[in-house]
Amino acid sequence: LEKQLHLNRLPSRPPLPGGPQSGSKMRMGPGRRRDFSPVPWNQYFESMENVVVDSDLNKDSLRIYKSGSEGPVLLLLHGGGHSALSWAVFTSIIINRIHCRVVALDLRGHGDTRVKNSEDLSAETMSKDVGNVVEVLYGDSPPPIMLIGHSMGGAIAVHAAAANLIPSLLGLCVIDVVEGTAMDALNSMQNFLRSRPKMFKSLENAIEWSVKSGQIRNLESAKVSMVGQVKKCEDVCTPGESKAIEGIIEEEEEEDDEEHESHSKRKKDDDDETELKKDTPYTWNVELSKTEKYWEGWFRGLSSLFLSCPVPKLLLLAGVDRLDKDLTIGQMQGKFQMQVLPQCGHAVHEDAPDKVADAVANFMVRHRFTESKS
């Protein structure tokens, strides 16, 4: 208190010579933009391939990313709007924790998976996709498989497990998806989606937004994950939309302005750069607002389905308040293991990939599904 009193009597700090005060250090310049440069998938995964599945006389191509050569398979399913790349940092960590293999799948309509009917995102269809990929990869003798899913992917993992689409299923891990909380959130989901920028002037701009907005709190993960969430929209950049893109750019880059001259100069530079890049902006890979009719099918009855799966189960949550009644009772009865990872956003496996990897590794070693590498 005495120290604060003395500080209050001191005159305000004079401006730094020849430049702005330290409060404007967050301004985006060329050097700062380089911090948001995207990172390729092969820095985290060992290989990538397209799994071709025959479906009603059509051949669907589902993208997977793989790592590891021995041990049980961790089959990773991402959340809505994300892609298999959201598991990149987690994969690089878990491979060094335990003996395992990783297969991260781009679900239909997401990432680089290409199917004839990409708009069919029903739980039944996506669950069958998961089973078909396992069948194509491993035939009639699949290795032991641990299903791990985040959000929508967690719901699909539960549906796939409950329908016995993975005959060699070892265990099930669901990350931050609970029926009660998910159903309550559906009413406000469209408002959330409308609040997001429609376009980004560059991939770097998209990565920066994801971190600043808190969608992904881990910059390392954002650099690889956002590559799978957005795409170039060369064919839809009309003059009206170009103006909207500039608005996004100005809003984000002007937020730390303190001096009018610096603001004017930077705005001119930004406008010049926008003029050069406005023909190749980026937009979201998936229009989640158009998938609304499937949302209830993903989550309705999820808790009872999860509890009914006859394999060891792990539930990872960002907050204990997310538990609904059925899961609270199930947890008290010891029907599954639960771990809360605080200080994370919804994308738990991206915000704290090391903690999620530790939780999964400990779970698998405890159940003797595999052995630790340490």
Secondary structure, DSSP 8 states (H G I E B T S, - for coil): -HHHHHHHHS------TTS--GGGTT---HHHHHTT----GGGT-SEEEEEEEEETTEEEEEEEEEE-SSS-EEEEE--TT--GGGGHHHHHHHHHHBS-EEEEE--TTSTT-B-TTTT---HHHHHHHHHHHHHHHHTTS---EEEEEETHHHHHHHHHHHTT--TTEEEEEEES--HHHHHHHHHHHHHHHHHS-SEESSHHHHHHHHHHTTS---HHHHHHHGGGTEEE-GGG--HHHHHHHHHHHHHHHSTT---HHHHHHHHHHHHHHHHHHTTS-EEESS-GGGGHHHHHHHHTTHHHHHHH-SS-EEEEES-GGG--HHHHHHHHTTSSEEEE--S--S-HHHHSHHHHHHHHHHHHHHTTSS-B--
